[in-house]
Amino acid sequence: MKLFDLLETFVSIVAGVCLFAVFALVTAQVASRFIFNFSLAAASELSIYAMIWSVFLGAAVAFRSNSHIAMDILKNKLPFSVERQADVVIIVLLAGFLCLIATEGHDLAMRAMRQTSPAAKIPVGYITMAIPVGSILALVFLIEQQMCQFLKGKRHD
């Protein structure tokens, strides 16, 4: 679906920009220490925050392409009809887990808005917001994936 393709592209670009920011900030931090003999405290802190955002956004994109590691040894040994039921249980549990992470992550981010980071002086809630944003995006991609499988199954019946 084109909307989800655009969303995936946007999220991938933002995650890539975050990774580039990590590279640039760490390079600046190392250069400032060894060449100019002073430390950029904010650069170190911001690189960690950019990495956090990159991880959560990248994990959401991995949901779309089904690129996460799956432990399916036991599931694959089940009879086909039970294997399909196990898939449904796994998807429901995964969706519930993502909802839990999103709601708890949102609560954490709202509480963290009162706190500022030591060097960069930005609200910690902006960093913590990566948790619910990444979880919601993963949930959206998971639902899209399941809807596509459902529609493919309907067409072949």
Secondary structure, DSSP 8 states (H G I E B T S, - for coil): -HHHHHHHHHHHHHHHHHHHHHHHHHHHHHHHHHTSS---HHHHHHHHHHHHHHHHHHHHHHHHTT-S----HHHHTS-HHHHHHHHHHHHHHHHHHHHHHHHHHHHHHHHHTT-B-TTT--BHHHHHTHHHHHHHHHHHHHHHHHHHHHHHHHHH-
